[in-house]
């Protein structure tokens, strides 16, 4: 059993203060969870609804690097090598 001299408040005051503290803690936790959910939901919504960036402009390719085939007269042409 606890010593009544050590308590500076009534037991009813302690219970109401404790329930108020728990209520405020629950509200704070609920607010944090709601804000976290909204941020996460918004991030995923933006990722799913946005389109990819446009492809870059055509890159110039030099002869012999996968661009247009070389003319048959060119010394590095594969047609000349076959003959």
C-alpha positions as CSV (number, residue, x, y, z in Angstrom):
1,X,0.0,0.0,0.0
2,X,1.3,3.4,-0.8
3,X,1.9,6.2,1.7
4,X,-0.7,9.0,1.3
5,X,1.9,11.5,2.6
6,X,4.1,11.0,-0.4
7,X,1.3,12.0,-2.9
8,X,0.8,15.7,-3.5
9,X,-2.4,15.2,-5.6
10,X,-5.6,13.3,-5.2
11,X,-6.0,10.0,-6.9
12,X,-8.8,11.4,-9.0
13,X,-6.6,14.2,-10.3
14,X,-3.8,11.7,-11.1
15,X,-6.2,9.5,-13.1
16,X,-7.7,12.4,-15.1
17,X,-4.2,13.7,-15.8
18,X,-3.0,10.3,-16.9
19,X,-6.0,9.9,-19.2
20,X,-5.4,13.4,-20.6
21,X,-1.8,12.5,-21.2
22,X,-2.7,9.3,-22.9
23,X,-5.2,11.1,-25.1
24,X,-2.6,13.7,-26.1
25,X,-0.1,11.0,-26.8
26,X,-2.6,9.1,-29.0
27,X,-3.5,12.3,-30.9
28,X,0.2,13.0,-31.5
29,X,0.9,9.5,-32.6
30,X,-2.2,9.6,-34.9
31,X,-1.1,12.9,-36.4
32,X,2.4,11.5,-37.1
33,X,1.1,8.4,-38.7
34,X,-1.4,10.3,-40.8
35,X,1.3,12.7,-42.1
36,X,3.7,9.8,-42.8
37,X,0.9,8.0,-44.8
38,X,0.0,11.1,-46.8
39,X,3.7,11.7,-47.7
40,X,4.2,8.1,-48.7
41,X,0.9,8.0,-50.7
42,X,1.7,11.2,-52.4
43,X,5.1,10.0,-53.4
44,X,3.8,6.8,-54.9
45,X,0.9,8.6,-56.6
46,X,3.4,11.0,-58.3
47,X,5.6,8.1,-59.4
48,X,2.7,6.2,-60.9
49,X,1.1,9.1,-62.8
50,X,4.2,10.8,-64.2
51,X,5.6,9.9,-67.6
52,X,9.2,9.2,-68.4
53,X,11.4,11.9,-69.7
54,X,11.5,12.3,-73.5
55,X,14.2,10.5,-75.3
56,X,17.2,12.6,-76.0
57,X,17.8,14.1,-79.5
58,X,19.4,11.7,-82.0
59,X,23.0,11.3,-81.2
60,X,25.4,11.7,-84.2
61,X,27.3,8.5,-85.0
62,X,30.5,8.4,-86.7
63,X,31.3,6.1,-89.6
64,X,32.1,2.6,-88.5
65,X,30.3,3.0,-85.1
66,X,26.9,1.6,-85.9
67,X,25.6,4.6,-88.0
68,X,24.8,4.5,-91.6
69,X,26.6,2.0,-93.7
70,X,29.7,3.3,-95.5
71,X,29.5,3.8,-99.3
72,X,30.8,0.8,-101.2
73,X,33.7,3.0,-102.5
74,X,35.0,3.6,-99.0
75,X,38.1,1.7,-98.1
76,X,36.7,0.5,-94.7
77,X,33.4,-0.6,-96.3
78,X,32.5,-4.3,-95.6
79,X,31.4,-4.6,-99.2
80,X,34.9,-4.0,-100.4
81,X,36.3,-6.5,-97.9
82,X,34.0,-9.3,-99.3
83,X,35.5,-8.9,-102.8
